Amino acid sequence: MILNPILDLRAVYEAMVFAETAHRGRTRWDGSPEFNHLMSVAQRALWHVKDHEMYDPTDAVVVALLHDVVEDTDVTLAGVLDAFGYDIAEAVADLTQEPGESRDAYLNRCMTSKNPVVHLVKWADRSDNVSGLHTTPDLPL
């Protein structure tokens, strides 16, 4: 089954390798590899994109794979810009919480972005985060 015939698999593969390399050895609060979360966010974004023409499917998947790379690793926005271009770097910047920025200000900035891919990826990220809560009953909420 072809999910989306216009998905640029080379760009997706390059983003997967970039994200996996940057996040190698990092784990999430539940002990799972950080890369698993990135793949899950990308999958959620892709399943949503297939029914909506307002999103570029390749951009959505690539941004989903890279959404935490600046915030959680040593990769800079300049590195994302060099590797993936302006549109992807701008979306990743919108999804990156700045040092000292409150959570409310960050979420407001995400939701007021003019880029619909930012909204989609933030939804997919939050959705994946919530879906894992049942596996960690001692997590303080």
Solvent accessible surface area in square Angstrom, and as a share of the most:
residue,aa,sasa,rsa
1,M,208,0.93
2,I,139,0.70
3,L,64,0.32
4,N,27,0.14
5,P,113,0.71
6,I,127,0.65
7,L,31,0.15
8,D,69,0.36
9,L,127,0.63
10,R,183,0.67
11,A,23,0.18
12,V,16,0.09
13,Y,138,0.53
14,E,83,0.37
15,A,0,0.00
16,M,57,0.26
17,V,71,0.41
18,F,51,0.21
19,A,0,0.00
20,E,53,0.24
21,T,76,0.44
22,A,25,0.20
23,H,3,0.01
24,R,159,0.58
25,G,76,0.73
26,R,100,0.37
27,T,86,0.50
28,R,40,0.15
29,W,103,0.36
30,D,64,0.33
31,G,51,0.49
32,S,32,0.21
33,P,69,0.43
34,E,11,0.05
35,F,41,0.17
36,N,81,0.42
37,H,5,0.02
38,L,0,0.00
39,M,72,0.32
40,S,28,0.18
41,V,0,0.00
42,A,8,0.06
43,Q,108,0.48
44,R,67,0.25
45,A,0,0.00
46,L,24,0.12
47,W,112,0.39
48,H,60,0.27
49,V,5,0.03
50,K,80,0.34
51,D,99,0.51
52,H,74,0.33
53,E,177,0.79
54,M,126,0.56
55,Y,26,0.10
56,D,70,0.36
57,P,8,0.05
58,T,18,0.10
59,D,45,0.23
60,A,0,0.00
61,V,8,0.04
62,V,3,0.02
63,V,1,0.01
64,A,0,0.00
65,L,1,0.01
66,L,0,0.00
67,H,3,0.01
68,D,19,0.10
69,V,0,0.00
70,V,32,0.18
71,E,72,0.32
72,D,38,0.20
73,T,26,0.15
74,D,145,0.75
75,V,33,0.19
76,T,78,0.45
77,L,61,0.30
78,A,62,0.48
79,G,26,0.25
80,V,0,0.00
81,L,79,0.39
82,D,125,0.65
83,A,52,0.40
84,F,38,0.16
85,G,30,0.29
86,Y,143,0.54
87,D,93,0.48
88,I,13,0.07
89,A,8,0.06
90,E,76,0.34
91,A,1,0.01
92,V,0,0.00
93,A,26,0.20
94,D,33,0.17
95,L,2,0.01
96,T,8,0.05
97,Q,43,0.19
98,E,81,0.36
99,P,131,0.82
100,G,90,0.86
101,E,36,0.16
102,S,65,0.42
103,R,112,0.41
104,D,114,0.59
105,A,48,0.37
106,Y,6,0.02
107,L,42,0.21
108,N,94,0.48
109,R,70,0.26
110,C,0,0.00
111,M,96,0.43
112,T,91,0.53
113,S,14,0.09
114,K,200,0.85
115,N,39,0.20
116,P,41,0.26
117,V,10,0.06
118,V,0,0.00
119,H,62,0.28
120,L,5,0.03
121,V,0,0.00
122,K,9,0.04
123,W,127,0.45
124,A,0,0.00
125,D,9,0.05
126,R,97,0.35
127,S,29,0.19
128,D,19,0.10
129,N,41,0.21
130,V,95,0.54
131,S,50,0.33
132,G,17,0.16
133,L,58,0.29
134,H,147,0.66
135,T,81,0.47
136,T,30,0.18
137,P,121,0.76
138,D,132,0.69
139,L,53,0.26
140,P,117,0.74
141,L,185,0.92
